Amino acid sequence: MTRASLETGADEAPPDPFPGSKSDSRRYLVGIADKASNKAEDLKGQAKEATGKATGDPDLRDEGKADQASSAVKDAGEKVKDAAKNLKDKLT
């Protein structure tokens, strides 16, 4: 750091994008990981369903549909959590 940068604050750390406790940023990152996991499960289900249809395997097709349904339920839960957090943030 140079003296000029100290005076102008050019080398200052950027502000915390998640003000508050460190657990806020952890919850945010966990939420992103959960959403990515749900999307991966959905894509896996789509692949199983397509493979089951192409090979004439009804069990694999149904397993793929079940994976997609499970992913949709988890995704809905994530949306409810996000909406609750947004509401809480507006009220505080």
C-alpha angles and dihedrals in degrees: 000000000000126000090248092054090049091053094047096038092233094144096047118129114258116256118271107267088209107048116194126045123354087245088071092064091043091053090049092052092046089051091054091049091050092051091049091049091050091050091049090051090050092050091047089052092050090052092049092048093049092046091048091051093046094049097038092243106144093185093057091044091052092045088055092051090049091052090051092049091049090051091049091053092049090047090052089052090052090051091051090051091049092049091049092050091048091050091048090050091051092050095049 
